[in-house]
Amino acid sequence: MVVGFAFLMTIPLIIIFYQQSETLNIEITSAHMEKIASEIRDAADEVYYLGEPSKKTLSLYFPEGIHSITVINSRLAFLVEGPSGDYEVVKWTVANLTGSLQTYSGIHNIVVEAQDNDVSITD
């Protein structure tokens, strides 16, 4: 009877643990995506202000769950999978952006290069 009571008391604790760990993983992924987008934006602004032929290479780790990455005009947007639906992380730059990035998880070597009137971002 004591073992049964102890087992019944641990079930809610296990459920709460899994819910909290899922929430924590979502917050970590969201913060990581904000950091990635900010680093790319900052590099784009830096090479834009320095002018052609400025170039900067970033080595960034992309987590799982990135559905798409949009690099157009002065907008850099990541569409990321979340448990309650997809959400978007968007950063705006001073420069006009061109190029594309791949969405696989892992380490990406991203080249940010100033061109005539825009900044090229490639993976």
N, CA, C and O of each residue as an XYZ file, in Angstrom:
492
protein
N       0.827     -1.181      0.000
C       0.000      0.000      0.000
C       0.889      1.269      0.000
O       0.574      2.245     -0.681
N       1.968      1.249      0.746
C       2.876      2.384      0.790
C       3.530      2.589     -0.574
O       3.673      3.724     -1.028
N       3.927      1.501     -1.227
C       4.538      1.592     -2.551
C       3.533      2.152     -3.551
O       3.897      2.984     -4.382
N       2.297      1.719     -3.490
C       1.256      2.234     -4.381
C       1.020      3.720     -4.181
O       0.864      4.463     -5.150
N       0.992      4.158     -2.933
C       0.811      5.576     -2.636
C       1.996      6.396     -3.152
O       1.809      7.471     -3.723
N       3.195      5.892     -2.953
C       4.393      6.590     -3.450
C       4.378      6.675     -4.967
O       4.761      7.697     -5.536
N       3.940      5.613     -5.622
C       3.851      5.612     -7.086
C       2.845      6.648     -7.564
O       3.115      7.370     -8.524
N       1.690      6.734     -6.912
C       0.677      7.720     -7.280
C       1.170      9.152     -7.069
O       0.773     10.059     -7.801
N       2.015      9.353     -6.092
C       2.558     10.690     -5.843
C       3.619     11.079     -6.878
O       3.804     12.267     -7.142
N       4.318     10.106     -7.467
C       5.370     10.439     -8.438
C       4.825     10.699     -9.829
O       5.479     11.385    -10.614
N       3.671     10.185    -10.160
C       3.112     10.398    -11.507
C       2.912     11.889    -11.803
O       3.353     12.348    -12.856
N       2.265     12.669    -10.922
C       2.140     14.106    -11.228
C       3.498     14.819    -11.326
O       3.657     15.743    -12.123
N       4.456     14.396    -10.529
C       5.782     15.011    -10.608
C       6.446     14.745    -11.950
O       7.090     15.631    -12.510
N       6.297     13.548    -12.463
C       6.865     13.213    -13.769
C       6.190     14.031    -14.866
O       6.865     14.528    -15.767
N       4.884     14.175    -14.802
C       4.151     14.957    -15.807
C       4.593     16.420    -15.762
O       4.832     17.030    -16.805
N       4.701     16.973    -14.578
C       5.139     18.370    -14.435
C       6.560     18.540    -14.957
O       6.864     19.537    -15.612
N       7.428     17.578    -14.675
C       8.808     17.639    -15.156
C       8.853     17.702    -16.675
O       9.571     18.535    -17.229
N       8.105     16.843    -17.367
C       8.122     16.837    -18.829
C       7.543     18.124    -19.405
O       8.050     18.628    -20.407
N       6.501     18.660    -18.796
C       5.932     19.915    -19.285
C       6.922     21.062    -19.121
O       7.070     21.884    -20.025
N       7.591     21.127    -17.991
C       8.547     22.198    -17.749
C       9.768     22.072    -18.657
O      10.287     23.079    -19.138
N      10.231     20.844    -18.895
C      11.399     20.669    -19.767
C      11.053     21.036    -21.204
O      11.906     21.566    -21.916
N       9.828     20.772    -21.651
C       9.413     21.165    -22.999
C       9.368     22.686    -23.122
O       9.827     23.244    -24.118
N       8.824     23.345    -22.125
C       8.772     24.808    -22.120
C      10.175     25.402    -22.126
O      10.438     26.380    -22.826
N      11.064     24.817    -21.353
C      12.437     25.295    -21.303
C      13.140     25.121    -22.650
O      13.878     26.008    -23.080
N      12.920     23.999    -23.313
C      13.518     23.771    -24.636
C      13.020     24.790    -25.654
O      13.790     25.259    -26.492
N      11.759     25.129    -25.586
C      11.192     26.127    -26.500
C      11.847     27.491    -26.262
O      12.204     28.185    -27.213
N      12.001     27.866    -25.006
C      12.605     29.160    -24.683
C      14.072     29.205    -25.110
O      14.552     30.235    -25.581
N      14.776     28.098    -24.945
C      16.184     28.053    -25.344
C      16.309     28.180    -26.856
O      17.150     28.936    -27.341
N      15.482     27.450    -27.610
C      15.516     27.532    -29.071
C      15.172     28.938    -29.543
O      15.815     29.463    -30.453
N      14.173     29.544    -28.937
C      13.779     30.900    -29.311
C      14.908     31.896    -29.048
O      15.191     32.744    -29.895
N      15.544     31.805    -27.903
C      16.660     32.703    -27.585
C      17.837     32.460    -28.525
O      18.516     33.403    -28.933
N      18.077     31.191    -28.868
C      19.167     30.861    -29.789
C      18.898     31.463    -31.171
O      19.810     32.003    -31.798
N      17.664     31.372    -31.644
C      17.321     31.933    -32.953
C      17.437     33.459    -32.939
O      17.880     34.050    -33.924
N      17.051     34.095    -31.848
C      17.213     35.551    -31.729
C      18.685     35.931    -31.814
O      19.040     36.915    -32.463
N      19.540     35.154    -31.160
C      20.977     35.428    -31.166
C      21.557     35.251    -32.566
O      22.352     36.077    -33.016
N      21.166     34.179    -33.258
C      21.651     33.929    -34.619
C      21.243     35.075    -35.542
O      22.071     35.612    -36.278
N      19.969     35.443    -35.498
C      19.465     36.514    -36.368
C      20.169     37.835    -36.059
O      20.482     38.592    -36.979
N      20.419     38.121    -34.796
C      21.098     39.365    -34.419
C      22.543     39.381    -34.908
O      23.028     40.411    -35.376
N      23.229     38.253    -34.802
C      24.614     38.195    -35.260
C      24.713     38.404    -36.773
O      25.604     39.107    -37.250
N      23.801     37.795    -37.519
C      23.821     37.971    -38.976
C      23.482     39.417    -39.328
O      24.121     40.009    -40.198
N      22.483     39.986    -38.658
C      22.108     41.381    -38.910
C      23.267     42.324    -38.598
O      23.565     43.227    -39.379
N      23.914     42.114    -37.463
C      25.032     42.979    -37.076
C      26.181     42.887    -38.081
O      26.804     43.896    -38.410
N      26.461     41.674    -38.566
C      27.523     41.496    -39.565
C      27.146     42.185    -40.871
O      27.997     42.800    -41.514
N      25.878     42.088    -41.268
C      25.422     42.731    -42.505
C      25.545     44.254    -42.401
O      26.008     44.910    -43.334
N      25.132     44.806    -41.266
C      25.247     46.251    -41.076
C      26.707     46.689    -41.064
O      27.050     47.730    -41.626
N      27.567     45.897    -40.425
C      28.990     46.244    -40.342
C      29.647     46.294    -41.720
O      30.323     47.269    -42.048
N      29.451     45.248    -42.530
C      30.096     45.241    -43.853
C      29.461     46.281    -44.769
O      30.136     46.805    -45.655
N      28.185     46.591    -44.580
C      27.532     47.623    -45.381
C      28.171     48.981    -45.112
O      28.469     49.725    -46.046
N      28.382     49.303    -43.840
C      28.982     50.589    -43.492
C      30.442     50.673    -43.921
O      30.921     51.747    -44.287
N      31.157     49.539    -43.877
C      32.555     49.538    -44.317
C      32.666     49.617    -45.832
O      33.674     50.100    -46.347
N      31.669     49.161    -46.543
C      31.642     49.242    -47.998
C      32.358     48.092    -48.673
O      32.967     47.227    -48.043
N      32.250     48.130    -49.997
C      32.873     47.090    -50.815
C      34.383     47.187    -50.697
O      34.862     48.321    -50.682
N      35.149     46.197    -50.616
C      34.952     44.751    -50.690
C      34.921     44.077    -49.314
O      35.441     42.971    -49.169
N      34.330     44.712    -48.312
C      34.294     44.145    -46.962
C      33.589     42.791    -46.962
O      32.622     42.565    -47.690
N      34.110     41.900    -46.121
C      33.587     40.549    -46.063
C      33.776     40.020    -44.647
O      34.797     40.277    -44.010
N      32.789     39.284    -44.163
C      32.874     38.709    -42.833
C      32.301     37.298    -42.884
O      31.269     37.064    -43.514
N      32.971     36.357    -42.219
C      32.502     34.975    -42.180
C      32.090     34.639    -40.747
O      32.857     34.836    -39.804
N      30.875     34.132    -40.603
C      30.344     33.735    -39.301
C      30.213     32.219    -39.253
O      29.806     31.601    -40.238
N      30.545     31.629    -38.146
C      30.342     30.197    -37.938
C      29.288     30.062    -36.852
O      29.555     30.312    -35.676
N      28.079     29.660    -37.261
C      26.942     29.610    -36.347
C      26.301     28.226    -36.345
O      26.268     27.549    -37.373
N      25.796     27.813    -35.197
C      25.082     26.546    -35.090
C      23.586     26.806    -35.195
O      23.032     27.565    -34.400
N      22.924     26.180    -36.173
C      21.479     26.295    -36.340
C      20.820     25.102    -35.660
O      21.191     23.962    -35.942
N      19.851     25.329    -34.771
C      19.157     24.216    -34.120
C      18.154     23.555    -35.063
O      17.906     24.052    -36.162
N      17.586     22.448    -34.637
C      16.555     21.768    -35.432
C      15.272     22.579    -35.403
O      15.040     23.364    -34.483
N      14.448     22.383    -36.410
C      13.132     23.008    -36.430
C      13.020     24.257    -37.278
O      11.974     24.905    -37.255
N      14.051     24.626    -38.025
C      13.969     25.795    -38.898
C      13.319     25.344    -40.206
O      13.863     24.494    -40.911
N      12.152     25.916    -40.529
C      11.446     25.552    -41.758
C      11.941     26.333    -42.963
O      12.137     25.763    -44.036
N      12.145     27.630    -42.793
C      12.602     28.439    -43.925
C      13.336     29.676    -43.419
O      13.134     30.141    -42.298
N      14.202     30.189    -44.306
C      14.945     31.422    -44.017
C      14.763     32.344    -45.206
O      15.063     31.974    -46.341
N      14.272     33.543    -44.945
C      14.024     34.516    -46.002
C      15.023     35.663    -45.876
O      15.133     36.298    -44.827
N      15.749     35.915    -46.967
C      16.693     37.034    -47.036
C      16.256     37.881    -48.220
O      16.543     37.542    -49.368
N      15.567     38.978    -47.949
C      15.059     39.824    -49.026
C      14.972     41.272    -48.544
O      14.627     41.547    -47.395
N      15.293     42.179    -49.453
C      15.334     43.610    -49.152
C      16.154     43.841    -47.890
O      17.326     43.466    -47.862
N      15.598     44.432    -46.859
C      16.356     44.640    -45.621
C      15.806     43.761    -44.499
O      15.944     44.083    -43.319
N      15.182     42.647    -44.885
C      14.503     41.754    -43.934
C      15.177     40.389    -43.895
O      15.411     39.769    -44.932
N      15.481     39.935    -42.697
C      16.026     38.600    -42.463
C      15.036     37.884    -41.553
O      14.840     38.297    -40.410
N      14.403     36.804    -42.048
C      13.346     36.133    -41.293
C      13.587     34.632    -41.227
O      13.906     33.994    -42.231
N      13.431     34.085    -40.037
C      13.530     32.652    -39.793
C      12.153     32.141    -39.384
O      11.560     32.668    -38.442
N      11.632     31.126    -40.072
C      10.381     30.480    -39.686
C      10.747     29.213    -38.925
O      11.338     28.291    -39.487
N      10.390     29.172    -37.632
C      10.828     28.109    -36.730
C       9.621     27.343    -36.211
O       8.568     27.913    -35.927
N       9.808     26.036    -36.096
C       8.756     25.159    -35.595
C       8.653     25.273    -34.079
O       9.659     25.230    -33.370
N       7.426     25.418    -33.595
C       7.167     25.450    -32.158
C       6.069     24.462    -31.814
O       5.362     24.011    -32.716
N       5.897     24.110    -30.560
C       4.888     23.119    -30.188
C       3.455     23.595    -30.399
O       2.564     22.783    -30.646
N       3.228     24.890    -30.304
C       1.882     25.415    -30.518
C       1.765     26.102    -31.874
O       0.896     26.951    -32.070
N       2.634     25.736    -32.804
C       2.615     26.324    -34.139
C       3.941     26.982    -34.460
O       4.781     27.183    -33.583
N       4.114     27.313    -35.715
C       5.349     27.945    -36.158
C       5.365     29.414    -35.745
O       4.321     30.060    -35.651
N       6.557     29.921    -35.503
C       6.724     31.339    -35.200
C       7.875     31.882    -36.019
O       8.711     31.130    -36.519
N       7.906     33.203    -36.149
C       8.887     33.845    -37.009
C       9.798     34.761    -36.189
O       9.338     35.523    -35.340
N      11.097     34.665    -36.466
C      12.084     35.558    -35.872
C      12.557     36.476    -36.994
O      13.146     36.011    -37.970
N      12.302     37.783    -36.859
C      12.591     38.739    -37.927
C      13.545     39.816    -37.426
O      13.377     40.351    -36.330
N      14.547     40.125    -38.244
C      15.466     41.229    -37.977
C      15.551     42.089    -39.227
O      15.553     41.580    -40.347
N      15.621     43.400    -39.023
C      15.729     44.360    -40.123
C      17.137     44.936    -40.126
O      17.730     45.161    -39.072
N      17.661     45.171    -41.313
C      18.992     45.742    -41.450
C      18.928     47.079    -42.171
O      17.911     47.439    -42.763
N      20.024     47.795    -42.109
C      20.152     49.053    -42.839
C      20.370     48.749    -44.318
O      19.901     49.479    -45.191
N      21.080     47.672    -44.580
C      21.464     47.312    -45.948
C      20.352     46.573    -46.668
O      19.462     45.994    -46.045
N      20.417     46.603    -47.991
C      19.560     45.785    -48.832
C      20.220     44.408    -48.929
O      21.366     44.305    -49.365
N      19.511     43.353    -48.528
C      20.095     42.008    -48.472
C      19.761     41.184    -49.703
O      18.673     41.292    -50.269
N      20.723     40.355    -50.106
C      20.493     39.362    -51.157
C      21.130     38.060    -50.697
O      21.946     38.050    -49.775
N      20.757     36.976    -51.337
C      21.355     35.686    -51.031
C      20.372     34.728    -50.405
O      19.167     34.979    -50.373
N      20.906     33.616    -49.902
C      20.057     32.609    -49.279
C      20.864     31.805    -48.271
O      22.091     31.727    -48.343
N      20.140     31.209    -47.328
C      20.748     30.352    -46.320
C      20.020     29.015    -46.305
O      18.816     28.954    -46.555
N      20.748     27.949    -46.014
C      20.146     26.624    -45.937
C      19.578     26.411    -44.538
O      19.999     27.067    -43.585
N      18.619     25.488    -44.418
C      17.891     25.322    -43.161
C      18.299     24.098    -42.350
O      17.703     23.849    -41.302
N      19.280     23.330    -42.785
C      19.644     22.127    -42.034
C      20.211     22.501    -40.662
O      20.786     23.575    -40.486
N      20.039     21.600    -39.700
C      20.599     21.866    -38.372
C      22.069     21.489    -38.365
O      22.485     20.527    -39.012
N      22.840     22.256    -37.629
C      24.270     22.025    -37.562
C      25.027     23.329    -37.747
O      24.445     24.413    -37.707
N      26.326     23.208    -37.949
C      27.181     24.383    -38.088
C      27.132     24.913    -39.517
O      27.287     24.162    -40.480
N      26.915     26.210    -39.633
C      26.875     26.902    -40.921
C      28.009     27.925    -40.954
O      28.215     28.669    -39.995
N      28.732     27.954    -42.054
C      29.716     29.006    -42.280
C      29.068     30.015    -43.218
O      28.931     29.772    -44.417
N      28.677     31.140    -42.658
C      27.912     32.147    -43.392
C      28.841     33.276    -43.798
O      29.541     33.857    -42.969
N      28.834     33.579    -45.100
C      29.672     34.655    -45.636
C      28.782     35.873    -45.870
O      27.795     35.807    -46.603
N      29.145     36.976    -45.240
C      28.422     38.242    -45.382
C      29.367     39.186    -46.097
O      30.435     39.517    -45.582
N      28.968     39.624    -47.300
C      29.881     40.399    -48.144
C      29.195     41.637    -48.702
O      28.082     41.567    -49.222
N      29.882     42.776    -48.587
C      29.365     44.026    -49.142
C      29.590     44.032    -50.641
O      30.664     43.680    -51.129
N      28.548     44.443    -51.368
C      28.644     44.601    -52.811
C      28.289     46.036    -53.148
O      28.244     46.881    -52.254
N      28.036     46.334    -54.415
C      27.800     47.721    -54.830
C      26.810     48.457    -53.925
O      27.194     49.381    -53.209
N      25.546     48.054    -53.955
C      24.515     48.734    -53.182
C      23.802     47.826    -52.212
O      22.773     48.207    -51.653
N      24.329     46.622    -51.995
C      23.654     45.684    -51.111
C      24.661     44.799    -50.397
O      25.871     44.953    -50.564
N      24.150     43.873    -49.603
C      24.965     42.939    -48.866
C      24.522     41.528    -49.209
O      23.339     41.201    -49.114
N      25.463     40.700    -49.603
C      25.179     39.309    -49.971
C      25.401     38.414    -48.756
O      26.433     38.492    -48.090
N      24.412     37.561    -48.480
C      24.514     36.601    -47.380
C      24.368     35.216    -47.984
O      23.319     34.875    -48.531
N      25.434     34.410    -47.881
C      25.409     33.058    -48.450
C      25.937     32.065    -47.431
O      26.658     32.404    -46.493
N      25.545     30.834    -47.662
C      25.902     29.734    -46.775
C      26.824     28.775    -47.519
O      27.251     27.767    -46.956
